[in-house]
Amino acid sequence: MSILVNQSSVLGPELTDDVEVALLSAVDDDHGGVIVELKEPMDPAAFHTSLRASISNWKKQGIKGAWIKLPIQLANLVEACVKEGFWYHHAEPSYLMLVCWLPNTEHTIPVNASHRVGVGAFVMNDKREVLVVQEKNGILRGLGLWKFPTGVVEQGEDIHAGVIREVKEETGVDTEFIEVLAFRQSHKSFFGKSDLFFVCMLRPLSHDIYPQELEIEAAQWMPVEEYAAQPLVQKHELLKYILDVGMAKIDKSYSGFSPVSAKAPFSGSQGHLYLNSRDLNLPRTVNMS
């Protein structure tokens, strides 16, 4: 269940013990719920009174889920929300979102985003050298492992754009996205969240390397045979699979998934469908703007 807003509904005052209490302003979502977005400071006691009255009003209206978006500067209102049955749904740098299920039934509130999206880049030049890095931080620090550039896709960023950005940031090398070769799903990898990791093939557009000082210890073009001979690559099945699928694309007829621009059928939002364009006889060049 998403919380897309479709119409406004400003709730009026309610009498509580013959005292008029201002109800919280809210907008309807698409699923029988309301969203309250607070922006101005409120006295915590006055807010608590308005919240109680609003909950009573919402229940009379048959409202199901109630969402409250608190900007970080109004964190002093969290306690009142929790006392009235709200729980944390998610947080961003500038706000906290709380939610409460009002009917006396099992709730259908969707969980917060359950996955983080990561990318890894298989980049090979005309000399059959792969682009590799050694990291300054993390669990691989000090192990001497040369690895493919990896990173996390940012909010609102497409996979193909994210992997190009990560390679540029870590190595200074400009690239062109070719395909998603494979992906892996794992669980409980980052604060209990699951992880989707996309192995991508990119074509180098430049050669000179400028390692990122903050995160990268070193970066180089390495003969693929030398990369494959590393003890840790030989030991770990996942690293071997990633190398195998990259070489299958280079040397054989393996076809991965390339992005095709497409609109969502209901929201109309623009996105990308990753598919095997070769077997569908689609043009290899796609517009990724």
C-alpha positions in Angstrom: 0.0 0.0 0.0 1.5 3.3 -1.0 0.6 6.6 0.5 0.0 8.7 -2.6 -2.3 11.6 -2.0 -5.3 12.2 -4.1 -7.4 14.9 -2.4 -7.3 17.3 0.5 -9.5 17.1 3.6 -9.1 19.7 6.3 -10.7 18.4 9.4 -12.6 21.0 11.5 -12.9 21.6 15.2 -14.5 19.1 17.6 -16.1 19.7 21.0 -14.4 17.8 23.8 -16.1 18.1 27.2 -17.8 21.3 25.9 -14.3 22.7 24.9 -13.6 23.3 21.2 -10.4 21.5 20.2 -8.7 22.2 16.9 -8.3 19.1 14.8 -5.2 18.4 12.8 -5.2 19.2 9.1 -4.9 16.2 7.0 -5.1 15.0 3.4 -6.5 11.7 2.2 -4.3 9.0 0.7 -5.4 6.5 -1.9 -6.2 3.7 0.6 -8.7 5.0 3.1 -6.1 6.7 5.3 -5.0 10.3 6.1 -1.7 12.0 6.1 -0.8 14.8 8.6 2.2 16.9 7.6 3.2 19.2 10.5 5.3 22.2 9.6 4.8 24.8 12.4 5.8 24.4 16.0 3.1 23.3 18.5 3.0 23.1 22.2 3.3 19.3 23.0 0.3 19.3 25.4 -1.9 21.2 22.9 -0.7 18.8 20.1 -1.5 15.8 22.2 -5.0 17.1 22.8 -5.6 17.8 19.1 -4.2 14.4 18.2 -6.6 12.6 20.5 -9.5 14.5 19.2 -8.4 13.9 15.6 -8.1 10.2 16.1 -11.6 10.1 17.5 -12.9 12.0 14.5 -11.0 9.8 12.0 -12.4 6.6 13.6 -16.0 8.0 13.2 -15.2 8.6 9.5 -13.9 5.1 9.0 -10.3 6.2 8.4 -7.9 3.2 8.4 -4.3 4.3 8.5 -3.2 7.6 9.9 0.3 8.9 9.0 2.1 11.8 10.7 5.1 13.4 9.1 7.3 15.2 11.7 10.1 17.4 10.5 13.2 17.1 12.6 12.7 20.4 14.4 9.4 19.1 15.8 10.9 15.9 17.3 9.5 17.0 20.7 6.0 15.8 19.5 7.1 12.2 19.0 6.2 11.2 22.5 2.6 12.2 22.2 2.3 10.2 18.9 3.7 7.1 20.5 1.4 7.4 23.5 -1.6 7.4 21.1 -0.5 4.2 19.4 1.7 5.5 16.5 4.9 3.7 15.6 8.0 4.6 13.6 7.6 3.7 9.9 10.7 5.3 8.4 13.0 8.3 8.8 14.9 10.5 6.4 17.5 13.2 7.3 14.9 15.9 7.6 11.8 14.1 8.9 10.3 11.1 10.8 7.2 9.3 9.5 4.9 7.7 12.1 1.8 5.6 11.4 -1.1 4.2 13.3 -3.8 1.7 12.3 -7.2 2.8 13.6 -9.6 -0.2 13.0 -9.6 -3.0 15.5 -8.3 -5.4 12.8 -4.9 -6.6 11.6 -3.1 -3.7 9.8 -2.2 -3.6 6.2 0.4 -0.9 6.5 3.3 -1.5 4.0 6.7 -2.0 5.5 9.4 0.6 4.8 11.7 0.0 1.9 13.1 -3.5 2.4 16.1 -3.5 0.1 19.2 -1.5 -0.7 20.4 -1.6 -4.3 24.1 -2.1 -5.0 26.0 -2.2 -8.2 29.3 -3.8 -9.4 31.2 -2.9 -12.6 32.9 -5.3 -15.0 35.0 -3.0 -17.2 37.5 -4.4 -19.7 39.6 -2.6 -22.2 41.0 -3.7 -25.6 44.0 -5.3 -23.9 41.8 -7.6 -21.9 42.6 -5.8 -18.7 39.9 -5.3 -16.1 39.4 -2.1 -14.0 40.1 -3.0 -10.4 40.5 -1.2 -7.0 41.6 -1.8 -3.5 39.5 -0.2 -0.7 40.8 1.8 2.2 37.8 1.0 4.4 35.4 -1.9 5.2 35.9 -5.6 5.6 38.3 -5.8 2.6 40.7 -3.3 3.9 44.2 -4.7 4.2 43.4 -8.0 2.5 45.3 -7.1 -0.7 42.3 -8.0 -2.8 41.9 -6.3 -6.2 38.1 -6.1 -6.8 35.7 -4.6 -9.3 34.4 -1.1 -8.5 31.2 -1.3 -6.5 28.8 1.0 -4.8 25.2 1.8 -3.8 22.6 3.4 -6.1 21.3 6.7 -4.7 17.7 7.6 -4.1 16.0 8.4 -7.4 18.9 7.1 -9.5 18.7 4.5 -12.2 20.9 1.4 -12.0 22.8 2.3 -15.2 23.4 5.8 -14.1 24.5 4.7 -10.6 27.1 2.2 -11.8 28.6 4.8 -14.3 28.8 7.3 -11.4 30.4 4.8 -9.0 33.2 3.9 -11.5 33.8 7.6 -12.2 34.0 8.4 -8.5 36.3 5.5 -7.5 38.6 5.5 -10.5 38.1 8.6 -12.6 37.4 6.5 -15.7 34.5 7.4 -18.0 32.4 4.5 -19.1 29.3 3.6 -21.2 26.7 1.3 -19.8 26.2 -2.0 -21.7 24.1 -4.4 -19.8 23.1 -5.9 -16.4 24.8 -9.3 -16.5 23.4 -10.8 -13.4 22.0 -9.9 -10.0 22.2 -11.3 -6.5 19.8 -11.0 -3.6 20.9 -11.3 0.0 19.4 -10.6 3.4 20.2 -8.9 6.7 23.2 -7.2 5.1 22.6 -3.6 6.2 20.8 -2.8 9.5 18.6 -5.8 8.9 17.7 -4.8 5.3 18.0 -7.0 2.3 20.3 -6.2 -0.6 20.0 -6.4 -4.4 23.3 -6.3 -6.1 23.5 -5.8 -9.9 26.6 -6.9 -11.8 26.9 -4.6 -14.8 29.1 -4.5 -17.9 30.5 -1.1 -18.9 32.7 -0.1 -21.9 35.6 2.2 -21.0 35.6 5.6 -22.7 38.8 6.8 -21.1 42.0 5.1 -19.8 43.7 7.3 -17.2 43.0 6.4 -13.6 42.5 8.9 -10.8 41.7 7.0 -7.6 39.2 8.5 -5.1 41.3 9.6 -2.1 38.7 9.1 0.5 37.7 5.5 -0.1 40.2 3.9 -2.6 43.7 2.8 -1.7 44.7 2.1 -5.3 43.2 1.4 -8.7 44.7 -0.1 -11.9 44.0 -1.9 -15.2 44.9 -5.6 -14.5 45.2 -8.5 -16.9 42.1 -10.6 -16.4 44.2 -13.7 -15.9 46.1 -12.0 -13.0 42.8 -10.9 -11.5 41.4 -14.5 -11.7 44.5 -16.0 -10.1 44.0 -14.1 -6.8 43.6 -16.5 -3.9 40.4 -14.8 -2.7 38.9 -14.9 -6.2 39.7 -18.5 -6.4 38.3 -19.2 -3.0 34.9 -17.3 -3.1 32.3 -18.8 -5.4 30.5 -15.4 -5.9 33.6 -13.7 -7.2 34.2 -16.6 -9.6 30.7 -16.4 -10.9 30.9 -12.6 -11.5 34.1 -13.1 -13.4 32.7 -16.1 -15.4 29.6 -14.2 -16.5 31.7 -11.2 -17.5 34.0 -13.3 -19.6 31.1 -15.2 -21.1 29.8 -11.8 -22.3 33.2 -10.9 -23.8 34.1 -14.3 -25.4 30.7 -16.0 -26.1 27.1 -15.2 -26.9 25.9 -14.5 -23.4 23.2 -11.8 -23.4 22.3 -9.7 -20.3 19.7 -7.1 -19.7 19.8 -3.6 -21.2 17.4 -0.7 -20.2 14.5 0.3 -22.3 12.6 3.5 -21.4 9.0 2.8 -20.5 6.2 4.6 -18.7 4.3 3.0 -15.8 0.7 2.1 -16.8 -1.1 3.9 -14.0 1.1 6.6 -12.5 2.6 7.6 -15.9 6.0 7.9 -14.3 9.0 7.3 -16.5 11.3 4.4 -15.8 13.4 1.6 -17.3 12.6 -2.0 -18.0 15.8 -4.2 -18.2 15.4 -7.0 -20.7 17.3 -9.2 -23.2 17.1 -6.9 -26.2 19.0 -9.3 -28.5 16.4 -12.1 -28.3 13.6 -9.5 -28.7 15.4 -8.1 -31.8 15.4 -4.6 -30.2 18.0 -2.0 -31.2 21.1 -2.3 -29.1 21.3 1.5 -28.5 18.6 2.8 -26.1 17.8 6.2 -24.9 18.8 6.4 -21.2 18.2 10.1 -20.7 
